[in-house]
Amino acid sequence: MQEIGNVITVIGVIVTLVAYFGRHSGVSLYELEPRLMSQWSSARGWVRRKLRRSTSVTVNVEGAASIVVTASARGSVWSPIQPDDDIDVRAEKLAQNLDRLRDQVEENRSEQESLVLQLEQRLTERASDLETRMIEQQLEGRQVATAAMRWEVRGLMLTLVGTVLSILG
């Protein structure tokens, strides 16, 4: 009876450990046990210093800066004003140039507005995608946490049953 209790205790401990590490998969030991790992690191450093096995790292840093400038250019047709033109002709050419300039400014403004609207749409789509992903991850995290907790409880129950059987046997 005592052997059966010991086997059940070992199975319970294994189930508890599997559930614990399944719940904390992808987490380093430094995150789980920071104090223990810092003591381990200091002990390793002390042993290396005593054995004079130190590692030296040489870092050579070189850098370069570059600037990238992009611009879009558009051609425009202007009515040239000649020095021998009459005042009326000059005023008419100037009015045509101003009208063309206003049209170009309006075109640029409408293009910029459409670009801003496209960017806003993309940002709202990405934000909604991120929100749904966050909600899905929260639900998955809850499911994983509850499943791990169930397995931990099962492991502890098996450990308790094994201990009771080994005490009774």
PATORPA-482180 format. One record per atom (N, C-alpha, C): x, y, z. Coordinates in steps of 0.2 Angstrom, whole numbers, plus 2048, in hexadecimal, padded with zeros to 3 digits. Each point is the difference from the previous one (the first is absolute). Example, Ala and Ser with C-alpha at 12.3 -4.5 7.8 and 13.67 -1.06 7.14 Angstrom:
residues 2
8427E4827
7FC806800
804806800
7FE8057FC
804806801
7FC805803
//
This chain:
residues 169
8047FA800
7FC806800
804806800
806800804
804806800
8048017F9
8017FB7FC
8038017FA
7FB8037FB
7FA7FE800
7FA8037FC
800808802
800801806
800807803
8058047FD
8067FD800
8068047FE
8008017F8
7FD7FB7FD
8008017F8
7FB8057FF
7FA800803
7FB8057FF
803807802
804801805
803806802
8048027FB
8047FC7FD
8058027FA
7FC8027FA
7FB7FC7FF
7FB8027FA
7FD807801
7FE802806
7FD806802
8058067FF
8067FE803
8068067FF
8018017F9
8017FA7FC
8018017F9
7FA8047FC
7FA7FF802
7FA8037FD
801808802
801801806
801807802
8058047FD
8067FC7FF
8068047FC
7FE8017F9
7FD7FB7FD
7FE8017F9
7FB8057FF
7FB801805
7FB8057FF
804807802
804800804
804806802
8048037FA
8047FB7FD
8048037FA
7FC8007FA
7FA7FD7FF
7FC8017FB
7FD807800
7FE802806
7FD807801
8058057FF
8077FF802
8058057FF
8057FF7FA
7FD7FD7FB
8047FE7FA
8028077FD
8068007FE
8028067FC
803806805
8007FE807
802804805
8077FE802
805804801
8067FE802
8017FF807
8057FD803
8017FF807
801806803
8038057FD
802807803
7F9803802
7FB7FF7FC
7F9803801
7FD7FD806
8007F9800
7FD7FC805
803801807
8077FF800
803800806
806805800
7FF806800
8058057FF
806800805
7FE7FF806
805800806
8047FA7FF
7FD7FA7FF
8047FA7FF
8058017FA
7FE8027FB
8048017FA
806805801
7FE805804
805805801
8067FD804
7FE7FC805
8057FD804
8047FB7FC
7FD7FC7FC
8037FC7FB
8058047FC
7FE8057FD
8058047FC
806803804
7FE802806
806803804
8057FA802
7FD7FA802
8047FA801
8047FE7FA
7FD8007FA
8047FE7FA
8068067FF
7FE806801
805805800
8067FF805
7FE7FE806
8057FF805
8057FA7FE
7FD7FB7FD
8047FA7FE
8048027FA
7FE8047FC
8048027FA
806804802
7FE805805
806804802
8057FC804
7FE7FB804
8057FC803
8047FB7FC
7FD7FE7FA
8037FC7FB
8038047FB
800807801
8028057FB
7FE7FE7F9
7FA7FF7FF
7FD7FF7F9
7FB8057FF
8038067FF
7FB8057FE
8008017F9
7FA8037FE
7FF8017F9
8018087FF
8038027FB
8018077FE
7FD8017F9
7FC805800
7FC8017F9
8028077FE
8028007FA
8028067FC
7FB8027FC
7FE806800
7FA8037FC
8038057FC
7FF8007F9
8038057FC
7F98037FD
7FF807801
7FA8037FD
8028057FB
7FD7FF7FA
8018047FB
7F98027FD
7FF8067FE
7FA8027FE
8008057FA
7FA8007FD
8008057FA
7F9802800
7FF8077FE
7FA803800
7FE8017F9
7FA7FF7FF
7FD8017F9
7FA804800
7FE8047FC
7FA803800
7FD7FF7F9
7F97FE800
7FD7FF7FA
7FA805800
8008037FA
7FB8067FF
7FC7FE7FA
7FA800800
7FC7FE7FB
7FB8067FF
7FF8017F9
7FC8067FF
7FC7FE7F9
7FA8037FF
7FD7FF7FA
8008077FC
8018007FA
8008067FC
7FB8007FB
7FD8057FE
7FB8017FB
8028067FC
7FF7FF7FA
8018057FB
7FA805800
8018067FF
7FB8057FF
8018047FA
7FB8027FD
8008047FA
7FE807802
8058057FF
7FF807801
8008047FA
7FC805800
8008057FB
806805801
8058007FC
805804802
7FE8087FE
802804805
7FF8077FF
8068037FD
7FF8037FA
8068037FC
800808802
806803800
801807802
7FC8047FB
7FF7FE7FA
7FD8057FB
7F87FF800
7FD7FB804
7F97FF800
7FC806804
7FA8017FD
7FC806803
7FE7FE807
7FE805804
7FD7FF807
7FA7FB7FF
7FC8007FC
7FA7FC7FF
8027F97FF
8057FF7FC
8037F97FE
8037FD806
804804804
8047FE806
7FB7FE805
7FB804801
7FA7FE805
7FD7FA7FE
7FE7FF7FA
7FD7FA7FE
8047FA801
8078007FE
8057FB801
8017FE807
800806804
8017FF808
7F97FC803
7FA8027FD
7FA7FD802
8007F97FE
8027FE7FA
8017F97FE
8057FC805
805803801
8057FD804
7FD7FF807
7FD805803
7FD7FF807
7FA7FA7FF
7FC8007FB
7FB7FB800
8037F97FF
8067FF7FC
8037FA800
8037FE807
803805803
8037FF807
7FA7FE805
7FB803800
7FA7FE804
7FE7F97FE
7FF7FE7FA
7FE7F97FE
8057FB803
8078027FF
8057FB802
7FF7FF808
7FF806804
8007FF807
7FA7FC802
7FA8017FC
7FA7FC802
8017F97FE
8047FE7FB
8017F97FE
8057FD806
805804802
8047FD805
7FC7FF807
7FC805801
7FC7FF806
7FC7FA800
7FC7FF7FA
7FC7FB800
8047F9800
8058007FD
8057FA800
8027FE807
802806804
8027FF807
7FA7FE804
7FA8027FF
7FB7FE804
7FE7F97FF
8007FE7F9
7FF7F97FF
8057FB803
807802800
8057FC803
7FF800808
7FE805803
7FE800807
7FA7FC802
7FB8007FC
7FB7FC801
8027F87FF
8047FF7FB
8027F97FF
8047FE806
805804803
8047FE806
7FB7FF806
7FB805801
7FC7FF805
7FC7F9800
7FE7FE7FA
7FC7FA7FF
8057FA802
8068007FE
8057FB801
801800808
801806803
801800807
7FA7FD804
7FA8027FE
7FA7FD804
8007F97FF
8017FD7F9
8007F97FF
8057FC804
806803801
8067FD804
7FE800807
7FD806802
7FE800807
7FB7FB802
7FB7FF7FC
7FB7FB801
8027F9800
8057FF7FB
8037F9800
8047FF806
804805803
8047FF806
7FB7FF806
7FA804800
7FC7FF806
7FD7F8800
7FE7FE7FA
7FD7F97FF
8067FB802
8068017FE
8057FC802
802800808
7FF806803
801800807
7FB7FC803
7FA8017FE
7FA7FD803
8017F8800
8027FE7FA
8017F97FF
8067FD804
805804801
8067FE804
7FE800807
7FC804802
7FD800807
7FC7FA802
7FC7FE7FB
7FC7FA801
8047FA800
8058007FB
8047FA800
804800807
802805802
804800807
7FC7FE805
7FA802801
7FB7FE805
7FF7F87FF
7FF7FE7FA
7FF7F87FF
8067FD802
8068027FE
8067FD802
801800808
7FF805803
801801807
7FB7FB804
7FA8007FE
7FB7FB803
8027F97FF
8027FF7FA
8027F97FF
8067FE804
805804800
8067FF804
7FE7FF808
7FC804802
7FE800807
7FC7F9801
7FC7FE7FB
7FD7FA801
8057FA801
8058007FC
8057FB800
804800806
801806803
804801806
7FC7FD806
7F9802800
7FC7FD805
8007F8800
7FF7FE7F9
8017F8800
8067FD802
8068047FF
8067FD802
801800808
7FD806802
800800808
7FC7FB803
7FA7FF7FD
7FC7FB803
8037F97FF
8037FE7FB
8047FA7FF
805800805
804805801
805800805
7FD7FF807
7FB803802
7FD7FF807
7FD7F9800
7FD7FD7FB
7FE7F9801
8057FC800
8068017FD
8067FC800
803800807
800806803
803801807
7FC7FC805
7F98017FF
7FB7FD805
8017F87FF
8017FE7FA
8007F87FF
8077FE803
8058047FF
8077FE803
800800808
7FC805803
7FF800807
7FC7FA803
7FB7FF7FC
7FB7FA802
8047F97FF
8048007FB
8027FA7FE
8067FE804
//
